[in-house]
Amino acid sequence: MAVGGCFCGKVRIQYSGQPLVSALCHCFDCRKLTGGLYTYNFIIKNVDLKITAGSPKEVAKTADSGNHIKNYFCSDCGTPLYGLTMKSDGTPDETTVLRAGILDDIGILNALPPKVEIYTGGRVSWVSPAEEAGQFTGMPPPP
């Protein structure tokens, strides 16, 4: 079981299972979301994620893909935690975009290099593509 949380420690999560895919995202929204050049995410099943402490704040947005997504943050320190893609009827899809950097165990991150990079047109010129990761100019089909 993987555990993690926000910078201030108010929100804690547990994650059981294996990611469906690991991905670097270079889209404009991910840069704004994190203040970094890209995000590193695990696409996981919703049922495998449990909030064990705190109550994340929700911010809804239409993503670059056109999908409606609800992003969740710590309301105290602002750490981005995860995002839920929403179906057209307003209910959550079956998967969660877990911000992998919130996990406490760096061994998990070392063991799961990115399998894909998405929105590569937004990658800054001095960042090289991840070795062996599929490269996509937009959103690939779901895993």
N, C-alpha and C positions, 0 to 999 in steps of 0.2 A: 504494500500500500504506500502510495506517495502522499506526502503531506506538504503543505505550504501555506502561504498567507501574504498579507500586505506588509508594507514597510514598518508600520507602527505596531503591528501584531494584533490589532482589534479584530480583523477578519481572518479566520483559519479555515482551510479546506482539507478534505481527504479525497484522494482519487484512487480508485481501484480499477484494474483492467489495463488494457494496452491501447495506445492510440490507434485510431484508424489510419491516420497519417500524421506526419510531422512536417511543418511548413514554415518557411520564411515568407513574410508578406511585405512587399515594398510599396503598397498603395499609399496614397495621400492621407487617408483616414488613419491608417496604422501609425504613420509618422506623427500625426497630430495627437493621437490617442496616447502615445508613450513618450513623446519628446525625443525619440530615438530615430534612427534611419530606417528601421524596419521592426517587425515583431517576429518572435519565434513562438509558434503555437502548436499545440497538440489538438487535433480534432478527435473528440472522444464522445462516447455515448452519454447522454444526459444522466442515465441511471447510475453511472459510475462516479458521479461527482456529488459530494456532500459538503454542505457548509456546516462546520462544527462550532464556529463562534462568530459572532457579529452578524450584521445585516447589511449586505452590500447595497449601494445606491445604484439605481437603474437609469440609464440614458438611452433613449431610442433614437435611431438614425436610419436613413436609407444608405446602404453601403455602395461603393463604386460598382459592385456587381448588379445593383438594382434590388438586391434582397433587403428586406427589413430586418434589422438586427437590434437587439437590446444589449448594450454593453454594461457591465457591472464593475463598480469601483468601490474602494473603501471610502466611506463618507468623511473620514477624518484625515487620512494622509493622501488620498487620491490615487493609490495604486490601482492600475487596471488589472482585473482578476480574470474575467472570462466574458464571452459574448454568446448570446443565443440567437440563432437565425429563426425568424418567425415565418410561419406559413401564411398564406393569403387570408385565412380565416382568423388570424391573430393569435393562434396557439403556437407554442414553441415547436420547432423541428425536433428531430430525434437526437441531434448532435449539438455539442457545445464546443466553442473555440476557447480552449484553456490557454491563457498566457503562461507559457512554460517557465518563464523566468521567476514566477512566484514559488516554484517548488524549492524546498529546502535542500534536497540532496543533489549536489552537482553530479554525482555518479549517474543519476537518471538522465540528466541532460547530455552527458558525455556518451551514454549508451544509445541515445536516440537522435542521431544527426538528422537534419532536414532531408526529407525524401523529395520535396518539391519546393520551388520558389515561384511565387505568384506575383503578378503585376510587376514583372521585371523591367518594364519601361520606366518605372519609378525608382529603380535602383541607382544610387549615385555612381558615377563613372569609376571611382577609385575603390569600390567594393567589388571583389571578384565573386563570380557564381560559386555556390557551395559545390564541392566535389560530389559527383554522382547524383545530384539532385536534378529532377526534371525541371525544365524551365518553361514557364507559361507567361504570356503577355497579359493574360486576364485570369479569370477563375476557371480552373479545370473542372471536369465533371466530378460529382461527389464520389467518395470512395465506396 
